[in-house]
Every structure is written in C-alpha cells, then in structure tokens.
C-alpha cells in the first residue's frame, strides 16, 4: 500500500467521469462509465506497477510458504509463520502531511499483518527528511501509531539532510493460521468489512477511522482478523489498499485464479456517501469506491462461515456485508440491479501478475 493525493490530471479525469455519471441512468451505462473511471485511476495504476517488479525478484519457492503477491512475505517458523511486510509512502504525502504520513506508515503495515491472520511484533523505519522539523513530525506520527496500536517502534534509519522527503516502514509479525490472497475458491462469498466510524482525511481519498478511535478499540479491531483465521472462519482475503475495494478484489482474484461478481449496492458505505438510487451522488460514490480506508478488508469465505464472520465484525461495530460471489473464470464483474458489466478480465489483461511480454524482458 501507499497513500497519496491524486495528481491534477487524475482529479480532472475523476471529476469529468463523475459529472457524466450524474446524468446516467442506474443501469449498464452508469456501470460502464464507472468502470472506465476506475481503470484510469491512480490507485489502479500504482498497483499495476507490481507486474513489472515481480519477475525481477528471486524465486521464493524454497524460502517462503506463500508466493510473491500477498500482503506479506511468509516464512515458516515452527508451528506458525513469521510475516514480513514493508510499505513506502509517496513523496507528496510525506511532504504535505508529515505527522499523518508517519502515523499511516505504521498503521498500514499493521493492517498488512492482520490481513494475513497475523499479530504484529515490531516496526522499523527508514526516513529521509529535508529538515529536523519535518523529521520530528514524521517520527511523532509513527510513535503515536506505535503507542496506540501497542506495537513497538524498535529502530531504523534516519537522514535529516535529504533533498526530498521519503519514508518506508517495515513490520514483523507472526501468524498461527494464514489468511492468503491465494486461497479464494469458486462458490465463496465475497465479504467486505470496513470501519465506517471515521471521516475523509482532507481532499485525499483516505477514510480515517483510526486517529479518532480509542486505542483499546484499535487494538481489539486489529486482533479480529487473526481470531477469524484461528477459528477456521477465514483463510482468503486482502486489506483494502489504495486501489480501493474493487482493485483489491482484483488482486485477490488474480492470485487465486478465479473470477467474481460484486453487487455495488451491497457495499458498506458511510452516511456521507449517497445511496445508488440518488442521481446526484455519483462523485461521492466514485470517491468511496477508490477510497483507502484505515480499516478495510475483502474476504473470500466459504458460505457456511459467512454469517458467523459477519456477526463477529458486527459485534465490534464494524460494517461487514456479503457483496458477491466468487466463481470460475477470470472476470471481475460489477452489477446494479439487473445490469452487469465486466470491470476487468484477468485473462486478457493481468493486473499485478507479469504479462507474457514482461516475463520475457531481460
């Protein structure tokens, strides 16, 4: 994951697409325009960069339990697994909101660990700042998140004389039972769980339900995912990243080699995002579909476990809904009412997996 404000061209394209959606009817034309806007989004573009990197990585078959492409590297360790994750924050975010960038860098790493059924053990950072003042703000944000989530910040690297601001944070965790991007199966129910008790973080496409929350609640919520894994309720899923809920679902489906259909009307949404029947709510709905929530997960769950999984999120005040079905094939389709359109065909165009041309490149 990485957090960023969209560049001006992306914001302009988004406004134009949203404007056209206002006047569309709520059937296939709206879905087609919505799909076009998401395909052109910065979140989708950033995730597609992964395809160019994966072929350059060393083979992992003899080192890890899970292939590259998941939220964390997975290292077998006795009767469990060590989890190792790292996140880089984009430069404009660090420069514009240094405290919140530091806070988010820790938070999103902890979410990666939880997304794979793990509990975080410790965090390290690598910080390049243009001044001591900016460095202090970033470090203060990281310390605040570390203390609130109860995971120690144990060390790192600091440069306070850099030409530009850069931040990366890594986290070590441990899982007894894994939640994996490679375990979704045809017939599964797709669940989306999001903490709606938050607000937009300025103009950025970020839904912040973390900084206003009590520390005790944050820790309990983060422990919910490993508890679901250990109870045998969930073994497939991903945390919602800057590609939004649909881009995250695409990554999950691609890793598992399956397709799915998602009913947009079933997606959890905050009260500030209008219902799909409102013709004047297109811009906010598009923003929500592209949002990066501080607590959000797409889970692929066996039908017999879906109700219990939803109930466990509800018991903690977290919205969780059954939004669709996993099926054989390579297409992620979105639907509203009787209208259904393909968002992406992974057989025709890989998302994060290397294309044939990329695999052949030296």
N, C-alpha and C positions, 0 to 999 in steps of 0.2 A: 504494500500500500504506500501511497504518497499523497499528500494533501496539497492543493493548490487552488488559487483563484483562476478561473478560465481566462485565457488571453482574449484580447478585444475581438479578434475575428471569431472566436468560438462563441462569445457572448452575443455578437451580432447575429450569427447564424441561428443561435438558440432563440433570440427574440423574433427573428423572421419566421422560424418554424412554428413557434408558439402562436404568433399572430395568425398564421394560416389555420392553425388548429381551432382557434376560437370560432371560426365560421364553418367548420366542417361538421357534418353530421356524425353521430356517435356509432359509426359502423366502420366498414373497411377503409374509407378514405382517411379517417382520423388515424387509424392504426398504421396505415402506410406512411403518413407524414410523421407520425411519432417515431416509427422505426428508422426513417431517414435521419431524423434529428439525433437519435441515439447513436447511430452508426458514425455520424460526423463529430461526435462529442470528444472532448479532450480525454475523458476517462477511458473510453474505448481505445483511443489512440495510444495512450500510455501502456495499457495492458498488452496491446499487440506488439509493443517493443520486445516483450519477453521472447517472442518467437525467434528473434534474431540472436538472442543470447544463449538460449538453451543448447544449440549444437556445439557451442564453444566450451561448455562445461565438461569436466572429466566424467567418465562413466561412474555411476553410483551403485551399480548392482551389488557389489561386494561390500559396500560401506554402510548403506542405509537400508531401512525397511520399506521406504516409500520412494518412488521415482521423483525426480525434479518436477516441479509444477504444483506442489502442495504449498500450504501456508508456512510450513516449517520443514527444515531437514529433520529426518527421523533416524536416530541412532539407537540400535538395540542395546539395552542395558539391563542385564539380569532378567527379572520378571516384568520389566516395563520398557519404556523408551525415553531417551533423552531427546528433547526438542530444541532446535536452534534456529532462531529467526533474526532477520535484520531488516530495518526499514530506513530508506533515505528520504529526507524531506526536500521538496523542491525549493530552489533558492528564493523565489519571490515570497513564499510563505514565511520562511525564516526571517527575511528582512522586514516584512510588513508587520508580523505578529510574533516577535521572538519568544515572549513568555508562553503563548498558546502553542507555538510550534514545539517548544521543549516539552510541554505537557502532553501534546498529542503524540510526539515521537515515542514516549513511553507507553501511552495508552494503546496505540495501535499495535505495538509489539505484544503487549499482554493479550490483546484480542486475538492475535495470530496463535498464540499458545493455547488459549481457551478453545479456539476454533478446531483444534486437533485433539481436544479432550485432555489437555494438559493444565498443570498449575505452574505458574512462573516461579523461578527460584532467584534470579538475579539479573540485573541490567547493567550494560556498559555503553559508553557513548564515544563518538568521535565528532568534535566540534571545531569548526573554523569560523571565527568571528572577526569582523573588521575593527572591533574596539572592545575594551574591557567591559564597558557598559552594556553593549549588546550581548556579550558572552554571559554576563551576570544574569540578564533577563532570561536567556535560554536555559541556563542551569537552574534558575529558580523555578521555572516551569517544570523541568524534569524532576526536581526534588519534590515539588508539590504533588505530582502524579505518583511518584515513588512512595511517598508517605501515605497518600490517600488510598492507594491500592494495596499497600502493605508489601511491596516488593523492593528490596534494597538496590540502590544505585551504587555499585561496588568499585567503579573505576572507569578509565577511558583515556582519551587523548584530547588535548586542548591546544588550539592555536588562536591567540587573540590579535594577531597581526596579519590576517589574511586579506586578500584583495576582494573577496566576496564571501558571503555567508553560506555555509554548508553544514548540514547536520545529519548524522546517521546514528542509529541506536540499535543495539543487538540485545537479545534476551535469551536466557537459557531456562528451559522448563523440563517438566517430567510428566509423562502420561502412563497410567496403568493400562488403559484401553484406548485405542485410537479412534478419532473421527477423521476420515480421509476424503480427499476430493476424488479418489479412485474407486469408491465403494457404492455409488448410486446404482440402482438396479431398475430395470423395467417393472412397472407396477407400483413403484414407490409413490408416496405422496410428497409433494414439494411443500415444505413449510417455510414461512418467512417470519422471523421473530425480530422485533425492533422495539427499543425503549423509546416511546413517544413522549416521555416526560421531559421535554427539552425545548430548544428553540434554535432558529437559524443563527449561525455564527457570522454576523455581518452579511456581506454580499457573497461570501464563499458558499459553495454547495456542500456545506458541512452542517449536520444536525447534531448539536451539542446537548447531550443529556447527561454529561459527566460532571463538569465543573459545578453545576448547581446541586448535585446529589450528595447526600450524606456518605461519608467514607464507608461506614458499615454496610450500607446498601450496595455500593460499588463492589466491595469485596464479595458479598454474597451473590450478586448477579454474575460476577466473573466465575464463580465456583459452580454455577449451574451447568455449564457445558460439560466439564469433566464428570459431574454427577450423572448426567444423562448417559454419557458413554459407559461409565462403570455400572450403571443399572441395565445396560444392554438395550436401551431405547433408541440410541442414535449412533450410527457408525459412518455416516456420509454427510459432508457439509463443508461450507466455507463461510468466513466472515465477509460481510458486505464491504467492499473496498471502493476506491474512487471510480470504478466502472459502474457503480450503482447496483441496484438489486438485480437487474436483468443481465448486466455484464458479468456479475459474479455468478449468476446461474449458468451463463455460458461457459465459464471456466470450469465449473463443477461438471457440467455435462460432457465437455470435451475430454476432461481427464478420465471420466468413467465410460466414454464411448457410447453414450445414449442421447436421446432427444427428450423434449418435454413440451408441454403446452401450459402456459400461465394465463390465468384469468386476471386481468388488471384490476377489475372491480373488487376482487377479494384482497388485494394487497393492504396491509395495515398502513394507515396514514394519519398524521396529526390533524387536529381540528382546523389548522390554518390552510390545509390543502383541500380544495373543494372536491365534492363528490363528482364522479364521472358523468353524472347527468347534468351538471352545470356547464353550459356552453361558454361561460366566461372564466373558467378556471384552468384553461389549457396551460398557461405559463407556469403556474404553481405546480400543476401535476407533472409537467416535464421536469421541473427542478427537483421534485421529490424522487422521480424515477432515476435521476442522475446523482442523487444525494449519497454522501458518505456519512452514515450515522455512527455515533460514538459507540453504540451497542447495536449490532445488527448481524443476523446470520441467515443464510439459506441452507436448509437441511433437507436431505432426502431420506425419508423414513418409511419403513415397512408399514403398510396400512394398519396392522394390528397394534402398532405402537404410537400411531399419530395422536389419538385422543389424549393419552396419558402425557405425551410430550407437550402438547398444547396446554394442558392443565398445569404442568409444572412451571411453565413460563407465566401463566396467568396468576398463579399463587404468589409470584413475586412482582405482580403489577406490570408485567411486560406483555405487550401485544404480540400474539402469535396466531397466524392463520394458515389454513390449508389453501394454497393458491393454485394448485395444479397437479398434473400427473406426469411422471417420468415414463417414457415409452421407448421402444426400439427405434433406431434411426439416428439421424444426425441433425435434425432441425429443432431449433427453439422457436416456437410459435407463440404469439400473444393473441388474446381474444377479448372481445367485449360483446356480451350478448351472443348473437348468432354469428358475428363476424370474427374471422380468424385469419391472420396473415403471418407469414414467416418473418421473424426478425433476423435470423442467421442460419445458414446451412453450413455446418462444420465440415461436411464432406466436400463442399465446393470451395470453401474459404476457411482455413484454420484460423483460430482466434489467438491462442497463445502457443499452440503447437507449431513447430517449424514446418514451413511449406516444403515441397519437394525441391524447389529452387534454393531455399535457404540451407537445406541439408546437404546439397551438392556443393555449396560455396566453400572455398578453401578457408 
